[in-house]
């Protein structure tokens, strides 16, 4: 129950109750509200000065976690760039050098990945430049890896082709060393022919061996000819592709047919003394683009350095002439 206030009326000499006017009530309420508002603002100020709101605290914690994740992502991106750089270096300076292939031009590897409009949607973000740089880095890395992937596809194709070429290229002796008696005649463009009695180039090497000694194909290829010649006797021609051909002459008999595909090390015939010959031997030639070249340069596969140098000296000093 509200208390009733009184005042002393001097005219009536009595205590009479105080009657509150509307204005007084309004002023009292206004004063109360003003004091309450001031106290509330003071409390809010004190609270905000000494305490962080729960929602803001959560956002700050999330922001901190995002910064940590960003640093981790940035480090991983830098590591990925480093790995891509190593792959590029090996590609240009090792794999392509071995395969005699030109490196990928830097203009292709370092080309742009898009214009400014590509990142226009990111401009509204607060840290827009940071985010845009990250996206540019990722796009550039994706492009590098795509080009590297295509480069490896090309290298794989080159390697397959090189393997075929290395298998086809003449690379062994046509006569096994254990069955080889001697090299009777070496490569000599100005040799005096013992039968024709005139200067006639000797465009191959003569391997002296017993009749019936196996003769081996020196590389993968196709037998393009097999016939009896007045000068070469029983002779075989093998086309190895890539500009290479080999010739095997004075054979006693054949072990292959015309058109047959042969592999390196396959027996194609046997040593004989047919045609214009002065003793059992194999006359062996290597042709590159239809021009005879010294076969001695193609025996490294069978020999170590010392044996190869010895074979060269024997070939150079061969005095016996058999065809």
JOBEL-V81511 format. One record per helix or strand of 2 or more residues. SS is the DSSP state (alpha for helix, beta for strand). FROM is the first residue (numbers start at 1). TO is the last residue. If there is no record, write none. Layout:
SS|FROM|TO  SS|FROM|TO
This chain:
beta|6|9  beta|14|17  alpha|22|50  alpha|54|98  alpha|106|109  alpha|116|122  alpha|128|168  alpha|177|179  beta|182|185  beta|192|193  beta|198|199  beta|205|208  beta|214|216  beta|221|229  beta|233|241  beta|244|254  beta|261|262  beta|267|272  beta|281|288  beta|291|293  alpha|295|298  alpha|305|316
